[in-house]
């Protein structure tokens, strides 16, 4: 009996050595919580890192309506030959341990993305045990990455949150941007059948004021971060920008449209009718025809008429059918233009190659090596679009119809 107790006691002592959870603890007041990282390249060819660090007391005071004179973030910069060296150099300027587990934004400078590319940069982030795979990625367009990281914003006290939420809202409501995280970008960089795309961000207004507290104390913000199109990459380097309808067409193909507006011409008047998409589904398939791949895209969209700037009777079924046909034609054109642009860039940003690999693996092996440069630019793509009007708003006839009658 004593032997059993001795064995049990020994097992408990051994287990206790594995349950000590505080041996490497770090107190909150010993950490510098990094919320965003910006990367640029200077004239000497070195990488310049800008670290956005949260001031917890100032953020809490600002959210509660007090405080207001002290910035919610602090900015530290470091220069080095690689990303890991930036961390080492920055630690000599900060009195606390830099903590990256809450870093939810990485901003890459446009010049760095074009000349150096993403491959070497992302290796350090992927290997780090602190950086999360869900960290969002954006490209600083027309400005330095530091300009975006340093910006003080009014509503979202931490500007990293402002950038992330803006990207999410513009994707959800317009389809002109795309929210991409570290894991998704790295996956596309490694794929031979899909190239990455990343949203751009810029600072509009007085770019000399973005890091001043005065920028948040006026109802008319002098320097404001704005979403700015979608960046196209090939072999890890930025090669093109997509804006407006070209960006929306790309999102249609990728099945990333949630809501967006389409304007059509009616009887010679531009933007006469505005249609808002409320739901849609894009299906993409690849088939082999005469030994060559062919892509088939089918889109089904439903939405509402939200604005009419011409006299029109929306109770007339024939008119609604005509509007649906025009809408389908407009969406199809946006998608086909986006596909042609991608083929000119020789960058398969839609993942047609991945679909080819999944559905026809034997044929894919034959063309995989030269997919982007040879097969993709010549790829035949068939686009079919169906649009349906579900509602026409609170009135069937626009008030313009009554105005026209009075004029007569």
C-alpha positions, 0 to 999 in steps of 0.5 A: 500500500505504501508503495502505491502511495509512493508511486502516486506521489512521484507521478504528481510531482512529475506532473507538477513540473509540466504545469508551471505556467508563469515561468516566462511571464511578461507583465502588461507594463513591460510590453510595447503592443505593436498594432501595425508595421510599415515597410519602405525602402530608402535611397541606400537600398535598406528597409525602413520599418515603421512600428505603430505602438498602442498607448493603452491609457490614451486609447481608453481615455479617448474612447471614453470621451476624455483625454484627447490631447495625447496621441493614442499611438506612438511611432518608432522607426528602424532601418536595416538590411532585413525584417529581423534586423528592424526588430533588433534595431527598434528594441534599442529605442523602446523601453519595453519588449515589442509584442507583435501578437496584436499586430493586425496590419502590415503596410508595404510601400509601393516602391518596395513592392515593385522593385523588391517584391514580397517573397523575402519580406514575408518569410520573416513574418511567416516564421515568427511565432507572434505574427498571426496568419490573419494579419491584414496586408495593404500596399501604400499607393502613391505614399510611403508606408510610414505615412499610413502607419503614422496617421492619426484618425478621428473615429477609429483611434488606432489608425490600423483599425481604420485601414482594416475596417475601410477595406472591409466596408469598401469590399462589402458595399462597393466591391472595389477593394479586397481584404487579404491576410498574410496566410492568403497572400503567401498561399497565392505566392506559392501557387503556380495557378494563381497570383496574389492581389492586394488592396492599395491604401493612400493618404489624401489631403494635407499629407504633412498633417497626418501625424499631428493631433490637430488632424483629429480635432477638426470636423474637416479632416485635413489628412485622411487615409483612403482605400485606393484600388487593387494591386496586381502581383506577378512573381511576387512583384507589383505590376499593375493597379485596378480601379473602378469598374476594372476592380469590380469586374475582377471581384465579380469573377472571384465571387467576392461581390456582396453589394455593389451598384451598377449604372446603365444608359437608358435612351441615351442618358448615362447613369439613368438607372442605378441597380444595387446588387443584394446577392449574387453567385459566380460559378467557374468551371474549366473544360477541355475542348480539342485538347485546350482548356476553356473556362466557363463563368456563370453569374446569377445576380439579384438586386433592387432598383435604387435610383431612376433619373428618367421618366419610366414606368416600372410596373411595365414587365417589358421595361423591367426585362429590358433593364435586366438585359442591359444590367447583364450586359454591363456586368458581363463587360466589366468581367470580360474587361478584367479578364483581358487586363489580367491576360495582358499582364500575364498574371492569373489573378482569378485562379483559373490555373488552380481550377485546371489543376483540380479538374484536369491534373494530367493536362495541368502538368503539361502546361503548368510551367508556362501557364502565366506566360503562354497558356493563360494569355490565350485562354478562352473564357465564356461569360454568362450573366443573369440579373434579376430585379426583385424590388423597385423601391417604394414607388413604381414611377419616378416623380420625373414622370409627373414633372414631364406631364406638367411641362406638357 
